[in-house]
Amino acid sequence: MTWFNKVINEVVNDEKNKKDDDYEIIMPDQGPNRIPFHPKEDAVPQVACEVSVHRVDHEGLIVKVVPPAEAIPNETRGPIELVLLIDISKSMNDLAPVPPSGEGEESEQKGFTILDLTKHAACTIIESLNKHDTLCVVTFSTTCKVLFPTLPMDNNNKSLAKEKIMSMKPDNLTYLWSGMRLALDQLSGSPYMTAALKIFTDGQPNERLSNGVIAAMRRWCTERGLEGMPVPIHTFGFGYNLQDGLLQSIAEFGGGDYCFVPDASMLGTVFNHAVANLKVTYAHDAIITLSYPTILDLTEPGLYIGKATPKKVTSEVECAYMEYSINLRTIRFRQSRDLFFQLRDRSGELFKTSTGREIKWASAESGLFINNSTLSSAEIAFYVSRAMVVDFLSKLFPITERNEYKALLNDRIPANKDIQQLVSRLPAKKHLDDPFNLGLMKDLIGAENKKGEVKLALQIGSWQRWGRYYLSSLLMAH
């Protein structure tokens, strides 16, 4: 058997990103969840990802998954199915601060509540949709309800949806999981649409769930015969009174993104990026599988919810080997997914098979065997350094028994010497002429007499105020 003989990209080509003429209107069946769109039989499928495997000396392995720039060149995107889940609990009526105009000044109050900002954000999202997209709005507090049923976003329905959203009023408690269940029930399950659930909240759930929200999500999937959530779940947390570890865990388990919105000044930036990312979705729940000999030990840096572990595979006709499947979550057009694995040889005979031959590295897409990486030294330095930063940041947010992240207390956060020690080991510091390596170093230690955001976030006065929220978002971004 030739090791690393397969790198399997199990992305399901689900007919996304067709042009407008590729879709026809059909009469919907009875029920609120039927979507009146269906691809024509002659619609052109999208092209596949390119997958390559790169050996990094004796340190590890880089796997690059590169999606196409677009589904079909010069054509419009495919339809979107979007469900908005909005918190209308009492605390959403609190005033939303804006950042101070100068150093040492207090945050201003402009008279807008957090719910006002949420309404504005939701209406902005609606305006970005077209007649082929569908929208559903669910609200949650002590009770949950479908505020606006799943309907195509033509001009008339856009107006109706915005009227409903602007009519929202704050209620009482925060029953998050009840709202999530109702929102998930509104999804059609159509393989022809890019679907997503977006959750907007400002605080902490009040529901009494014995094992937590993540356990409830797992149970929901098991009851339906699913290995994971059927659509990406994105969480948006407003303000500083957040159970941010839970929101991050929900997004991670749901294959989505967690976005921290500290104040009104960041609202436009966060939601513009969120809508743009949704429109360039290539696939959700993409899985890549590596097969390699049992004498090797591959580990992915960092710790996260649902992190996989390699499994030993036995066969009657072949030698036993290891198999490592990693969920890439959402893949987006023009945005490569690059994975770095630390490599260790258990036997001491690094890169040798049981017959003494040198191990080859294979790319499933091209069928080529690669002994040495074709990546530049700067690119390799960036991937290795980024993996080291991820490993460092993940230790700031240990996972509890309820599968939720919990930020370290002030007396446990790393000191400046720990950051300097990390920086001293990063290969990126030798490639500051490369913009990616330079950007990574600036995040850590800053430039031109300015401290890096990571170092600032880890200061005692910043950590509980904003640092923990910023670094958890940065960790997810990496």
Secondary structure as GFF3:
##gff-version 3
##sequence-region A 1 478
A	DSSP	beta_strand	7	9	.	.	.	ID=ss1
A	DSSP	three_ten_helix	20	22	.	.	.	ID=ss2
A	DSSP	beta_strand	23	25	.	.	.	ID=ss3
A	DSSP	beta_strand	37	39	.	.	.	ID=ss4
A	DSSP	beta_strand	50	56	.	.	.	ID=ss5
A	DSSP	beta_strand	60	66	.	.	.	ID=ss6
A	DSSP	beta_strand	80	87	.	.	.	ID=ss7
A	DSSP	three_ten_helix	90	93	.	.	.	ID=ss8
A	DSSP	beta_strand	95	98	.	.	.	ID=ss9
A	DSSP	beta_strand	108	113	.	.	.	ID=ss10
A	DSSP	alpha_helix	114	127	.	.	.	ID=ss11
A	DSSP	beta_strand	134	140	.	.	.	ID=ss12
A	DSSP	beta_strand	144	152	.	.	.	ID=ss13
A	DSSP	alpha_helix	155	166	.	.	.	ID=ss14
A	DSSP	alpha_helix	176	185	.	.	.	ID=ss15
A	DSSP	beta_strand	194	201	.	.	.	ID=ss16
A	DSSP	alpha_helix	213	223	.	.	.	ID=ss17
A	DSSP	beta_strand	233	238	.	.	.	ID=ss18
A	DSSP	alpha_helix	244	253	.	.	.	ID=ss19
A	DSSP	beta_strand	258	261	.	.	.	ID=ss20
A	DSSP	three_ten_helix	264	266	.	.	.	ID=ss21
A	DSSP	alpha_helix	267	279	.	.	.	ID=ss22
A	DSSP	beta_strand	281	293	.	.	.	ID=ss23
A	DSSP	beta_strand	296	299	.	.	.	ID=ss24
A	DSSP	beta_strand	311	313	.	.	.	ID=ss25
A	DSSP	beta_strand	321	332	.	.	.	ID=ss26
A	DSSP	beta_strand	337	345	.	.	.	ID=ss27
A	DSSP	beta_strand	361	362	.	.	.	ID=ss28
A	DSSP	beta_strand	369	370	.	.	.	ID=ss29
A	DSSP	alpha_helix	377	394	.	.	.	ID=ss30
A	DSSP	three_ten_helix	410	412	.	.	.	ID=ss31
A	DSSP	alpha_helix	416	425	.	.	.	ID=ss32
A	DSSP	three_ten_helix	427	430	.	.	.	ID=ss33
A	DSSP	alpha_helix	435	445	.	.	.	ID=ss34
A	DSSP	alpha_helix	453	457	.	.	.	ID=ss35
A	DSSP	alpha_helix	460	462	.	.	.	ID=ss36
A	DSSP	pi_helix	463	467	.	.	.	ID=ss37
A	DSSP	alpha_helix	468	477	.	.	.	ID=ss38
###
